[in-house]
Amino acid sequence: MYSNKSLRGRWPKIISIVLVVMALVGTGAIITVRHIYQNNLRPVAASQKSVTVTILRGSSLAETAIILKQAGVIRSEWAFSQYVRNKRASNVIKAGTYELSPSYSVEEIVSIITEGKVATNLITILPGQRLDQLRKAFINSGFTPTSVDKALDPALYADHPALVDKPAGANLEGYLYPESFQKTAETDPTHIIRLSLDEMQKRLTPDVRAAISNQGLSIYQGIILASIAEKEADKPTDRQVIVGVLINRLRGGMKLESDPTAFYGAAINNQPLSLSYDTAYNTYLHPGLPPGPISNVTISSIQAVARPTASDYLYFVSGDPDQNGVSITHFSKTLAEHEALTAQYCRKLCSEIPN
């Protein structure tokens, strides 16, 4: 049996052993924690698939960690948050939509989201599209219907130089130039609309405006004619001749009798396409130009109006597409010639036109 005296003599040694053991345990724990921490900074998987992750504006570090964990691109919320704190990057994480991958390490992910390397998507305004079709394209690209309708309000762009000739009350039909534009989760559709109008303004140069005016047309009338040419033919050289024909008919007091104008009037009224459906746009039924453009336009159609091909032609018909999908436009000076060319070259296509 130990005496109190001998036990007291052993206390320093016991305490030293305990401290050593505690130090070893502590060191082991630190090593273990560090190993777990480092392991959790590794990629989740080798998969190269991309995952779209949106970090909302105002998200805290903890909320960001949860978003990334739920997306399956980090192993541990704790390890991610600790790494960000170690890098003093908590306040530089940028909101946005990112394309991340489970194959990225935490270091790579933090680099992406702190440098704002947001995923970019393209929204494409196709040529020859009506405004209602473009509205649908914007919505399909992720914009809300409300935001798109607001963005299509011409009053928002009243100061835009591309619209200086637009009549009061007219919408943006014909003015949205076809192009691809980058967008992110933060992009407002008004930004895309303004960029498209910028592109339109680049095509409506002072020379082009002067050339359109030399045809006896206002710029708005020129855009209306360009939209008809855009829908009537694909080949730029054909468009130049077509505009010349349309101008000849206007000057001669003839109806334009353009199929796309009639179809446009039916389409915007949610009616089946028809040459006989009566709207102000139906140039088979009403003389002169339709009241507005029937689609957006490309530079070739704008230039066709600025510099149409002079001729004595009063009629044209697009022939059936060949095996390569190319359709040749045939021009004529008399109705008899036109009917003969239609019968010869437009059998299938013309038989499918709804009356």
Secondary structure, DSSP 8 states (H G I E B T S, - for coil): ---HHHHHHHHHHHHHHHHHHHHHHHHHHHHHHHHHHHHHTS-S-S----EEEEE-TT--HHHHHHHHHHTTS-S-HHHHHHHHHHTT-GGG---EEEEE-TTS-HHHHHHHHHTT----EEEE--TT--HHHHHHHHHHTT--HHHHHHHT-GGGGTT-GGGTTS-TT--STTTS---EEEE-TT--HHHHHHHHHHHHHHHS-HHHHHHHHHTT--HHHHHHHHHHHHHH-SSHHHHHHHHHHHHHHHHTT-----HHHHHHHHHHTT----SS---TT-TTTS-SS-SS-SS---HHHHHHHHS----S--EEEE----TTS---EEEESSHHHHHHHHHHH-SHHHHTS--
